[in-house]
Amino acid sequence: MQSIPAHQPCNPLDLSEIRIRVARYLSRKDRVSCMLVSQDWFQDFVGPVWHTVNFFTDQISFFYVPTDTLNKYGGLITRVTNIRERIHLCAIQHSKVNRIKWMKVHLLMDPMFQNMLSEILVRSSSELESLDIGIDERQFPTLVHQREETFAMVYFSNIFATGPASPAAEHGILTSQGNQLRTLKLRRVNITREDFSSMLRFSPNLDELFLECVIVLGHEYPIPLYTGSRLSRLNASLAQVWTYDVKDRSAPCLLLHFPLLRKWEIPSLVNPPSRSIILKRLDFSSWCPLLKIVVFGGMNKADTMSALLLYSLKALESCTFTAKYFNFETTCGLITHQDTLTSIISRDGIQDYESMRWVYLVLKQFRCLQVLHLDTIRLNMNIVEKNEWACQDLRDLRVRFKGLEAPNDINKCLKELCLARRSPIARSLVRFSGADQTVPTRVVRHLIQFLQLKTVWLGTKVYYIPSSTA
């Protein structure tokens, strides 16, 4: 007896897996419409409908949600953002809204607001993975004003500590059991050094920390600093890691807390206020021996970047910076890491002759490079051909070439490169086409020598280069 084949869906949307993926790209209104199609569709679209509450756009509609509806679906809310009023906290105080994993809060000068926030954070601490909390920058004209404001104080150890509540709980944070926090962003708030240490101690999963104008106060030398954090990524300016406390010039650097730090994003290289730091005497690797990835931001601080590279940072593997920093000093700093640097990423454009000299020198010196992103820099093939690149293991390249700027020419050039990698005959034609001196052909001839090259961007889109055949 011949078996009847199972019914195969003809419409992709008949598959639950496809509907779940499609739901990510629809507006909330469209998701609600999809929920009405059938019970199966309802189950696939109800989660994305309730996933995020943004009080900037959802304030009015969320307040009209009946209590019995929250009883059913409150547990599906995992992301809450733009909390900036007491009524926003009231809206998520429902007992079923207990699985929040991501929260962004704008602190108010309101004790009741802070107490309510404390209760919600305590209740959510076993689920909360990402917390963004801060104060509007317009509240404080200067850091001196911020330092004196008591409402700017936060007591995070009281949220995550497993012990009894701190007597400072009146400022807004009580106690909790468990902590799953992985990402923490603090903006324009004050915190004591002891509390900062406690927060790290009770956050064993914390992997990424973002600090912006956070004043770390009240360091006392008898109080031991917690140095067991597993944090691997830090976003903090050079001034920020020196605590921003203008009245304490002896407080130790915050990097002491992070022995497992691997990546440091430095949005500003401005020196700490009211404090003199001699970078030549600092070796950050003694505090953070695993620090290998640095992202430099800011402008007009090439001397500071150079000093950090020369004296304070050791054996870097990846360095990102603005292309305007290409000069003699920073190039010397980069060269001290030439035996370990596998990634150089530059941003912003430069075209002056003096700066471009150092770009060509870097390409000639760095043999370990695997990732090279020079998006806004236009290289001259006449100079490139006279200065052989040392990075034979190059895998990921983003750069532009003068004379190769039209999108059609770029795409044609990259297709020829792909063909040359696939076909030995085409590869031979490219290598021995000396009579063809057009820029696209010269670019292909130059790039074909990098046998490990996987991805190339020359100004249009990323091309994936096939492996070379024999």
N, C-alpha and C positions, 0 to 999 in steps of 0.2 A: 504494500500500500504506500503510495507516494505521499510524503509529508508536505504539508502546506507551509511555505516560508512565512516567518513572522512578518508582520506589517512593518515596513520601513518608512519612516517619516519623509515626506517629500519636501516640506517646508523646514528650513533650518530652525525656525522659531518653535517647531514642535519639540525640539530637544531642550530639556531643562538647562543643560550646561551652557547652551548658546544664549538662552534668555538671561541667565545670570550675568554673562559677560556683557550683553547689550545693555543691561540695566545701568551699568556704570556710566554710560555716555548719554543718558536721557535726563531731561529736566524732571523735577519732582512732579510737575503737573502731568507729564507724559507717563511717568511711572504709575501714578494713581490710575490713569486711564487703562493701563495694561493690567492692573490688578483686577479690573472689572470683567476681563475676558472670560476667565474660568478659575476654578479653585486651584488648579496647578499653576496658572500664571500668577495668581494671588500670592502663593507661597514663594515664588521666585522674585517678585518685585516688592513685597512688603518690607523686606530687610533694608534695601537701598533707600526706600522712602523715609524710614525712621533713622537711618544710619547717622545723619548729621543734623544738628540744630545750630543754625547761624542766627544769632539774635539781631544781627544787622538787617537781615531780610525776613526772618521768620517770627519776629517778636509778636506781631498781632495775631497771626494764624495759630501760633503755638499756645497762646493764652486761652483760646477757645476750645482746646482739646478736652473732651470730657474725661472725668476721672476714671471711668470704667475702661475707656480706650487706653489710657496710660497703664492701667492694670494689665492689659493684654500685651501692649507693645513697648512699654517703657524700657524693658530690658534689651530692646534692639538698639537703643540710642548709645552709640559708642564715641561720638565726636561732638563736642560742644564748644563753640567759639564765639568771640566778641561778647563775653559777659562783662557788662559795664554798669549795671544798675542792680539795686536790691531786688526788684521784681524779676529779674532774670534768674537770680538764685532761687527765688520762691518757685519759679516755674519748673525747676529741676529737683526740687526737694522731695518729690514723690518717692516713696520707698522702692518702687519698682525701677526707678532710674538709677540702677546700681551697678551698671557695667560700663561706665565711662572710661575710655582708654586714652582719650586725647582731649585736653582742655586748654583754652586760652582765656585769661582773665585780665581785665584792666582794674587795678586796685583803686578804691575810692577812699576819701578821707571820712570814713564812716565806720565806727566801731561795730555797729550791727551788721554791716556788710561783711566785715572781716570775720566776725563770729559765725555767720551763716556759711561763709566760704570754708571756714575751718571744718565745720560739721560735714559738709559735702566732700571735702578732700579726705577726711578721716574715713568716711563710709566707702569712698572709691579707691582707697590706697592699695587694696589688694588687686585691683584691676588696672589702675591708672598707669600708663606706660609713657605718656608724654605730657608735660605741664609747661605752659608758657604764661608767665605772670609778670606784670610790670605796671608802671605808672606813666601816664602821658607826659612827654618831655616838656610840655608847656607848664606843668605844675611847678617846676623848679628852674629859675633862670640860671643858677650856678650850682656847682657841686657843694659849695659851702651851705647854701640854703637847704639842699637835699639832706646833708648830714645832720642838720638840726631838727628835721621833721620827724617826730616820733611815729606818725602814722605810716611812714615809709619803711618802718622796720618789719621784717618778716621773721618768723620763728619756725623754720622748716623742720628742725629736729623734732618738734612737738607733733608734727604730722606723722612722721615716719618712725619715730622711736617706739620701741616696744615697752618702755618703762612708763612710770607715772607722768602725768601732765606737768609741764613746767609752770612755775608761778607766773611766768610772763604770758600765760594763756589769754589774759585779758586783751592782749594785742591781736589776737585773732586765730591762734592755732592751738588745737587741743592735742589729743594723743590718738594713736592708731595701732593696729596689729597688721603686720605684713607690708611689703613694699615691692612693687614690680616696676618702679620707675626706671626708664631707659634713657629718656631725653628730658633735659631741664633747661628752660630759657628764663633768665632773670633780666629785667630791664628797669633801671633807675629805682632800685630798692636798696635798703640798707640791711645788713646782716652782721651779727657779731662773728668774730673769728672762731669762737668756741662752737657756735651754732652751725657755722659753715662746716667745721670738722665733723660735728655730729650728723649733719645731713648726709655727708659722704659715707660715714660709718654705717648708717642705717639704710643706705641705698646700694646694696651690693651689686645690683644689675645696671647701675648708671653707667652708660657708655658715651654719652655726648652731652656736653655742657656749653651753653651759650651765655656769656656775661656781657652786658652793656651798661656802663656807668653804674655798676654795683659797688657800693662803698662797704668794705669789710672793716668793721670797727672793733676796737677794744681788745687788741692782742695783748695777752699777758704771758710773759716768758715761762712762768711756772706751769701754764696749761700746755700739755703736750699736743702737738699738731698730728692729726690723723694722716698717715702716709700709706694707707693700705687700699686706696681707691683703685678700682679696676677701669677707671675712665680711660678711653683711648682717643677721644676726639674733643678738642677744645676750640671754641671760637671766642677770643678775647684779645683786646688791643694790648699793646706793650705797656701802656699806662695801667690798664686794668689788672694785669697780673701783679702789679705792685700795690694793690688794694684800693687805690683812689682816696685813701684817708689822708687828707691834707694836714691833719694835726698829729699824725704818727709817721715819722720818717724812718722808723726802725723796724716796722713790721716786715716779716720775711715774705718772700715771693710766693704766690699761690701755686706755682709750679711744683713746689715741694710736696704738695698733696698727691701728685699724679705720677707715680713711678712707672706706670704702664702706658703713659701717653704716647701715642704714635703719630697723631696728626694735629697740628696747631694752625688754625686760621687766624691771622693777625690783621684785622680790618684797618687798623691805624698804627703807624709807627711813631706817633708823637710821644715824646718822653713824659714820664709821670710829672704831675704838677707838684711844685714845692719839694722836689726830691731830685737828687743828682745820682744818676746811674752810670757807672763806668763799664760799658759792655766788654772792654778788653779784659776785664778781671772776672767776667762771668763765664761759666761753662755749664750751660743748661743740661748737657748730657750727664752731669753728675747727679742731677735730680731726675731726669727723664731719659734714661739710657736707650729707650726704644723709640725716641722721637726721630722719625725719618722723613716725615712729610710736612712741608711748611708752605702755607699760602700767604703771600705778602699782599696787603692792600694799601690804600692811601696813595698820596702823591708827594713829590718833592722831598722825599726822605731817603734818597739813595745812599747817603752816608750811613744812616742807621742800618739799612738793609745790609750794606757792605760789612759793617762791624759785626752784625749778627752772624753773617756767613763766615767771616774770617776767624772769629774768636769764640762765639757763644754756642754755635751749632756744629755738631760733628757727624760726619759720614751720612749726609742726607741722601735719600733715594729719589725724592721728588720735590721740585721747587716750582711754585707758581708765582708770577709777579707781573706788574705792568711793564710793557715793552719800553716805556719811557725811562725805566731804570737801567737800560743798557748803557753802561759807560765803563771807563777804565776800572773804577773801584769795585763796582758790583761784579764785573767780569772776573776780576782777581778773586773775589769771594767765591764765585761759582767754581772757578778752577780748583780751589782747595777741596772740592767735593767731586772732581771729575772721575775718580776711580769708583765711585759708588752711585752717582746720579744716573738713574735710568729714565727719568721723566723731567722734561722742562716744558712748562706751559706759560706762555706770555699773553697778555691782554693789552688792548689799546694799540694805536698805530704809531709808528715812527718811520720817517723816510729821510731824515737828514743823514748826510754822509758819515759824520763822526759816529753816530750811534750804530749805523749799519756795519761799520768796521768790526765792532765787537760781536755782532750777530754772526758774521762769517767766521770769526775766530772761534766762537763756541762750537760751530758746526765742524770745524777742523780739529778741535781738541778732544771732544767728548766721545770716546769710543764705546762706552757702556749704554748710551742712550737707546731706549726702545720706544719711548713716546716723545714726540716733538710737535708741539702745537704753537705755531706762530701765525695765527689766523689773519691778523691785519698787516703783516709784514710782506712786502713784495720783494722777492729776491731777483737779482739780475743774473741771468744765465751766463753772461760773459765772465762774471766773477766766480760763480759757482763752479764752472768748468776748470778754472785755474786753481781752485782750492778744494782738494778732495775731502769729502766728508769722512770722518773717522768712524761714524756710528753704523757699522755694517750689520748690526743686529736690529736695526730700526724696524718696528712693527706697525706703528700708528703715526701717520704724518698728516698734519694740517698746515698748509702754507700756500702762498700765492707767488706767481712769477710774473714779472713785467713782460708785457707782450702776449700774455695768455690770460685774457680778462673776459672775453665774450663767452657767455654760457655755452653756446654751441661748440666753440673751440675747446673749452675745458672738457666737456663731456666726450667729445671725439678723441681728445688726447688720452683720457682715462680708459676709454674702450680699447684704444690701441695698446695701452699698457696691459690690460687684461688679456688681450689676444696674444701679445708677446709672451706672457707668462704661460699660456696654455700650449702654444705652438713653438717648437724649436725652430722651425723655418722662419716664422714671423720674428722670433727673437734674433735670429741671425741677420735678417734684413734690417732690423732697427740698429743693431750694433755696427753694421758695416755700411750704413747709409750716410757716409761722411759728406756726400755732396748736398744732402738735404740739410740746410742750416736754418729751417724755420723753427721758431720757439717751441711749438708743440712737439716736434720730433726730437729736439734737443732735450726737452723735459723727459720724454719717454726713455730716451737713451740714458739719461742720468738715473732715473728711478729704477730701471730694470736691473741694475746691479745690486739692489737691496733685496736679497733672496728671502728674507724673513718678513717682508712687508705684507701686512694683512689688510689694512684700511688706509685710504688716501682721500683727503679733501683738498681741492685746489680752488674752492670758491663757490661751488654750486651745491653738490650733495656728496655724501660719503659713498665711496665705491669700495666694495669688498674685493680684494685682489686674489685671484685663485693661486693655488700653490704652483710652483714652477715644475714643469715636466722635463724629463731628461732629453 
